[in-house]
Amino acid sequence: MDTLLEQILPSLSEVIGTLLVLAAATAVIEVVVYLIAGRLLKSRHLLVWMLVAPAAVGLLVLIVYPLLWELNLSLTNMSLRRFGDKAQYFWQVCAASGGPSGPSWLLECLGKNYADVFRLPVLKQVQFFPVFLRTVVWTGVNVAFHVSLGMGLAMLLNRPMRGRGIYRALLIIPWAIPQVIAVLAWRGEFHYEYGYFNIILTQFGLAPIEWKADPTWNFVAMILTNVWLGVPFMMVILLGAMQSISGEYYEAAEIDGASGYQQWRHVTIPLIQPVLTPAIILGTIWTFNNFNVPYFINQNELESSDILVTALFGAAFEYNRYGFAAAFAFVIFILLLVYVLLYIVLTGTLKESTR
Amino acid sequence: MKRTMFLTVLGLLLLGAFALAGCAQQAAVPTGPVTIQLWHQEGEAENAAQYVQALADAYTAEHPNVTFELSNKNTEVLREDFITASLAGAPPSLLWTVNDHAGPFTTAEIIVPVDDLFDLGDYADSALAAVELNGQHWGVPISNGNHLMLYFNKDLVSDAPADTEALLAMAQDLKGQGVTPLVYNQTEPFWLVPWLGGFGGSVFAADGVTPTLNTPEMVATLEWLKQLKDDEIVPAESDYDGADTLFKEGQAAMIINGDWTLGAYKDLFGDKLGVARIPVVSSTGDAPAPYTSGKFFMIPTGLDEGTQAVVVDFIEFATNNDNQLAMVSQLARLPALKTALEDESIAADAYLAGSADQMVVGVPMPTVVEMRCNWDSMKPEMLAVLAGDKAPDQAAADMQAAADACLTTLE
């Protein structure tokens, strides 16, 4: 048996080149920022610029550039028959074929893919709005359970008790397991004959459930799995926030005769709001975009279990509608952006944080 | 005049010599370091992934400057990833995959034809037919078959049922013994297609590109599959791994599975393994017609000269007579090389003879890109029928509608 070093050396040798390039690139970025911000502009915030610059360049390369490339793709007719360099912008197609002018030009010659997202099936037959509605239901139900169960567990753990550390560690396990592994394990438990749930049901004399074949129960299976996966994150976040609340508030409330519920409503909730709001926003975005759970639990590929991101995956990689899928991705992005902005405005979170 | 003619002939001879030398130089395997990224969809459970690794290692032993990076991917993932990688300009060097991938890959023009790179006359016509599109061949065959057939456990079943009536009768006895009579992968339409052939149907019209799914034959096929489930001849739910496990553990008497598992089943069951044709459909008298193709090497476009030379050399190495016979011995798959097919060891092997017998009534799997529409349309409707959510006639109509809609997206 090779020693540990002998086992990991081949992997190290594969990545060492990349690491050296990254280190060199970071050094170059720092030198450039120092010369420009420090020597040329004589900025007072040189240290800030130098600390932020490598991450900013990384974000530009890994996020901004792919987004711009995808925006470009969304304006083309790229598919399997018009692959790579053979794809054309829709306005080129229109120009060649004498396409429409005026307002129609926007829908048919510039943003045709964006219009098609709303007027053509996004998968085999299902249209955009039913899938969107299903995604909203999926997100709402999951986030509601995540927050309520997470808060409940956080409140239980936010008390002095024996073995609290062990309980916390056990409750974090779903979060620690790689998500795909956990989802595949859950999928096995939804097996009609040999899955844990149906075995329990039959033991109680109930009929087994077609978790994978029945549209409703498959959706329930997805929710059960995602709730199990998502509660630990919310629990940990809220527990941290609760532990930062000074006990004096609760003492004062007790003196004023507040009940347990009133303390929770008027002390706990307002004071964890700066943490709860971003947690809910993040949880909503992650659940809205959750690919692993719907994709793997929906083993029978029921269109009734597809949410927007799995439909997007199908459009791009199963049906090779690349331009359409790029536009679809941007529609999803804009939906989430609108949601985040609305949430922040309606909850007044920005006002709270700048107070 | 004579001098002129002599000089002309000499000039032509010299030109020919230089041309030949040029060709030889183009085909020469480079001596510098070359890395070949080979993507394949062979599984470890069938010992096939190990076989691919062994081939790569053997080639490297003879050519130390060539190293292989093997990636095993599920069939559909391999298709998706290869198209995506090609779009990104970073495809692998070589693919080891199934024939129906040639359809989308040729449509996107991301693989090269192999007619000029190999002497295809060395390979079986039946295998080559599976990768022929638009008058060219788009893959080099590795194995011949990739078809479904009936395996049975002789400890539980003395002989395979000849037809579906016999299957139903046999199933009642087996159920009484607490054994699942038959298992198969109920989640993929690849297992539906043989029965469709047995009921006299086909997924395409005579033109080979127009889906014909809303037919009485498809309805009959769906009714048959539903009957198998309702009569508890097959499990209530079973994917590929579930069916394979039940058969391997001796809890199922028969399995409909592919020739790719023959080697693994032989190793496990030994003499207790039986191989036969899928039972004839009693109502029509026709034998089920599984799709036949094989496994193929496909070469991505855009390879540099040196890498392509190594790829061509490796393919010739992997499909030479010795390695083809080694594949027969280790994986129990029918070879694609003609000389290997004619080897007496093949005729003497009862299992391979059984596999070849099933191939006789098989049909070549369509390679056209429109086949994607058929697969995607059949799957959810078949599953809806099995779940009891949809009647077979409605499912067949919906399959057709979905396939027709899919065809428009290909444009």
Interface residues (C-beta under 8 A of the other chain):
Chain A: S79 L80 R81 F83 G84 K86 P121 K124 Q125 H191 Y192 E193 Y194 P208 E210 K212 A213 D214 P215 Q299 N300 E301 L302 E303 F317 E318 Y319 N320 R321 Y322
Chain B: E80 I83 T84 S86 L87 P104 T107 A108 E109 I110 T187 P235 A236 E237 D239 G242 V369 D376 S377 K379 P380 L383 A384 L386 A387 D389 A401 A402 A405 C406 T409 L410 E411
